[in-house]
Amino acid sequence: MGMPDTATKWTREMVLALPDDGKRYELFDGELLVSPAPNLVHQLALARLYDALAPFVRAHRLGETLWSPADLSL
């Protein structure tokens, strides 16, 4: 196994050009991260968190609550 290429600064465009192969690609400060899909326990916890937060966010007009993945540029 080779060492990761830490010299390459990934861009949003480079990540979007990657093939749709089922992997989760994320870009953080120019570094490409690849992570597995969330497991069932994670998904159940996320569903309960969403169910608790979404009504509050809507009632107070604070914005939107969204499921992931979402293509966000922050």
Secondary structure, DSSP 8 states (H G I E B T S, - for coil): ------S----HHHHHTS--SS-EEEEETTEEEEE----HHHHHHHHHHHHHHHHHHHHTT------S------
